[in-house]
Amino acid sequence: MQNQEALNISVQNNREIQAVFGEADIYLKSIEETFNVKVQIRSDGLQVIGSDFNSVRCAARSFEFLLHLTRKGQKIQIGDVRYATRLAKSNTKENPKEILSESIPVFSKRGVIRPKTLGQRSYIESIKKHDLVFGIGPAGTGKTYLAMAMAVAALKKGELGRIILTRPAVEAGESLGFLPGDLAAKIDPYLRPLYDALHDMVPAESLESYIDRNVIEVAPMAFMRGRTLNNSFVVLDEAQNATIEQMKMFLTRLGFNSKAVITGDVTQTDLPVGKSSGLVNAEKVLNGVDGIGFVYFSKEDVVRHELVQRIIEAYEKTTLKGTNGSSN
């Protein structure tokens, strides 16, 4: 009979076991299948058993990550389980407690907002440290959501007087005149994702009051022209769809006691042929400039459905093949 390796995990109560096992043991089964191990409940906690010590260790690390999540008051979701197993497989020396040590004093409908990945933690740290931060990476990595949470936190603490959320309203140069309806109807579809995130963080009555008093402003990028944005936390979303001229215009709006976070995915530029992305250009021009932070997200930071990560990976492989093929 093959020797069995085992590691024990301390658990405080049955509620923690239920949280990390999931409904109908779905999280437990996922970890057991991923690492080919078995988990037993003991009087003093959990015991992970398997024939390969590395697999046992990875499974134990996954449970420790989930336990730390639940002890922080966070409701565990299947995406957390998948990230926990990916983190364990990576053999990173980072302690799960260190990854989750950062938190944003803002509550969403799912509880306190905190980073779930190494990339997200680096992003929050960079926003705290720099007045201008670029968050670049694929969809589903929390770039915009976390930036907005940091903005709401700064407003609530009185560090800044207002929040300005903006994005290029129309990919082809914000040509609002070519769209049907009045101005509000025209820009609403482009700004709706920002409103949705705000509704998740700010009670409806408070949000309405903030918007009415112009404490929170959600507007297309074209509305930034000619302004000086003092005492503000500014978030520019979908920045890959800004032209070089628009990006330069936006960057020079930043005033005293202000902070700006610029987010985008350089692989999803929707600008017309012949127009260069202002985000791509800014990355080349400003990388290394003192006081500006650049944080890059990868597919490992995706916190949406697991298919999103697979889709990103598939497109990356296709792009790589196309690049290699074009060089022949």
N, C-alpha and C positions, 0 to 999 in steps of 0.2 A: 504494500500500500504506500502511495506517495505521501511524503511528509507534508503536513499542512502548516502554513504560516498563519499567524493570528495577531491582531492588534485590537486593543480595547479603547473605547471612546467613552468618556464620562458624559452622562446625561443627567440633568437636574430633576426632570419629572416626566410623566407620561405625555404631557402636552407637547413637550419638545419632540418626543418620538413621533407623535401623530403629525406634527408639522413637517418634519424632515422625511417621513415615509410617504406623505401625501394621501389623498383620498384613494381608497382601494389599493394602497401601497404602490401607486404609480411611480413615485420618485424612487422608492426603494428598488423596485424592479429594474428601473432604468440604470441605476448605478451598478446593481448586481450584474446585469447583462453587459454593460460597458466594460467592466473589469473582470468578468468571470469569477465572481466571488459570491459568498453567502454571508448574510448578516443575521446574527442571533441576538435576541434581547436577553440580557442578564440582569441580575438584581442591582448591579452597580452601573449599568449603562448598556452599550452595544459592543458586540465583538464581531470584527470582520475576519472571515476565514477564507483562505485560498491557497492554491499550490505555488503561486508566484509571489514573492515578497513585494516586488515593485507594484504589482497590481493591487495587493492588499493595502499597501501604503497610499496609493492614489485614491482608492475607494475611501479610506479613512479620512484623507485630506478633504475629499468632496463632502463628506458628512460634517466635518468640522467647519467648513465654510458655511454650509446651510444652517448649522446650529448657531453660528455667530449671527447670521442674518435674522433668525427668529428671536434671538436674545436682544437684538436691536429693535425689535418690534415690527419687523418687516414680514409681510405675508409672502411666503415662498411660492414662486410660480415655476412652471416647467422650464422657462428660459433661464432661471437661476440655477437649476439643476444642471442644465447643459453647459452653462458657463463654468460651474464648479468642477465638472469633469474635465473640461478643456484646460482649465487652470492647473488641475492636478497633473494632467498628462504633460504639461509644458515643463514640469520640473522646476518652475520658478522658485527662487528662494524667498519670494514675498510671502509674508504671513497674511492669511485672510483677514485677520484683525486689523492689519495695517492698511489693507485695501479699503476696508469699510470704516476706517477711523475718521475720515472726512465726512462731514454731513453739512447739509444746507438747512438753516433754520426756517424751512418752509414746508408745510404739510400739503400733500396732494390728497386726492381721494383714496389713494392706496397707502397713505402713511407718510412718514418723514422721507424727504428726498435725499438720497445719498448715492455715491458712485457704486456701480456694480462690477466695474472692470478696472484693470490697471490704467488703461487709456483714459477712462473717465476721471479717475483720481488725479492723474497728471494734468488733465484739463482744468479741473477745479483749482488745483494748486497754482496753475499758471494764471488763471483769472484773478486770484487773490494777489498775486505778485506783480502783474503787469497792468498797465492802463490800456493797452491794446493787445488783443489776443486773436489769432487766427486758429480756428478749429476746422481741420480739413480731413475729410474721409467719407466713406460710403453712408448711404441712408440707413437709419435704424440704429445709429450709434449714440444717440442722445445729445448730439451737438447743440441743437437749438433749444431743446427742452431744458438742459442743464444751465445753459447761458441765461435763459429766461428766469429760471429758479434763482440763480445768483442775483439777477436784477431785482426780483421781488424781495429777496432777503435784504439787499442793500437799501431798498426803499423803506422797508419796515423798520430797519435799524436807524434810519435817518442819516445814512452815510451819503445819500444822494437825494435830490429833490424830485426827480421824475424818471420815467422809463420811456424810451423811444424804441419801438420795434418796427423794422422796415425790411423790405425786400424789393427787388426789381419787379414792378407790377406786371409787365408784359415782357416776355423774353426778347422780342425784337425791338428793343429801345423804348419800352414803356409807351407805345403808341395808343394811348387811351382813347383818342378821338376816333379810332377805327372800331371801337367796341360799342355795342348797343346799350341804351339806357343811360341814366344819370351817373354822375361820378361815383356815388356810393355803390351803386349796383355794379359798376365797371370794375372797381378795385376789390370788392368783397371776395370774389373767388380766389384771388391771389393772396389775400391776407388772412383768409379764414383759418388756415392751420395755426397761425399765431394766436388768434382769438381762442381757438380750441385749447391750446396749451395754457393760456391764461385762466380759462374757466376751470381748469383742473387744479389751479394753485390759489386762486383768489375767489372768495365767496361772491356770488352773483351781484348782491347789493353793493358790496364794496367796489367791485370791478366797475359797475355802472357809474358809481360816484367818482372813481378815479378818472374814468374816461371823460365824464362830463366836465370835470375840473381841469382837464388836460394834464393831469399828473401822469397818466399813462396814455401815450399816443401811439396808434398803429397806423402807419401811412406808407404809401409807395416811396421808393427811393428818390424819385424825381422831386418830391416835396422837401428834400433836404437841401436843395440848391439855395445858396445865398444866406443860409442860416449859420449861426454859431451856437453849438450845442453845449451850453455850460451846465454844470451841476446835474449831469444826466448819465444814465446807464443806457447805452445804445447797443442794440443787437441788429446786425445786418445779416439776414438769412438768405439762402440761395445765392450767395455772392458770385458763384461761377457764371451767373447770367448777367452780371454787370459788365459793361465795357470798360476798357482801360480809363477812358475819360470820366465815366461815372464813378469808378473806384477812387480815382484821384480826388474828384470833387468831394466824395463822402469822407475820405480820410482827413481832408483839410477842414472839415466842419467841427472836429473835436475841440471843445473849449476847456475852460478851467474846471477843475474838480469833476472831471468826467472820465468815463471808462467805456470802451467799445469792444465788443466781441463780434467777429466776422466769421460766419460759418458757410461751408459749401463743399461740394463734391466735384472736383475738377474733371471727373470722368463723365459727368452728366450735363455738360454745357449745352444750352439750347439756343445759343446766339446764331444769327444767320451767317452763311458763308462769307468769309472776308472780315468778320468781326472777331477780335481777339478777346479772350476772357480777362477781365480786370483782376480776378482772383489769381489766375495763373501768373499774370504779370507781376502782381504785388508780391507773390511768393518769391519770385526771382529777385525783385528789386529790394525788398525789405528784410529778407531772411538774414539774420546776423546783426540787424540794427539794434542798438542798445535800447531796452525798454519795451521791446515788442516780443511777444511770445508766439511760437508756432507749435501747435500740438497736432499730431497726425494719428488718426484712428485707422484701424484695420478691420477686417472681417471678424477678428477675434473679439471686437468690442460691440458687435451687433447684439442688441438686446430685444429684438423682435422675434417673430416666429423663426424656428430653426431653418426653414426653407429660404429665408432672406440671406442667411450666411452662405448657403449652398449656391444660391443664384449669383451672389457676388463672386464667389470662387469660380463658378463656371464662366462668367463673363471675363474675369481676369485671365483665365486660361485661353479663352478665345482671342482676347486682345494680344496676349503674348505670342500666340501662334501667328496672328496677322502681322505683328511687328517683325517676327523672324522671317516670315514668308516674303515680306516686302524688301528685305535686305538681300535676298538672293538675286 
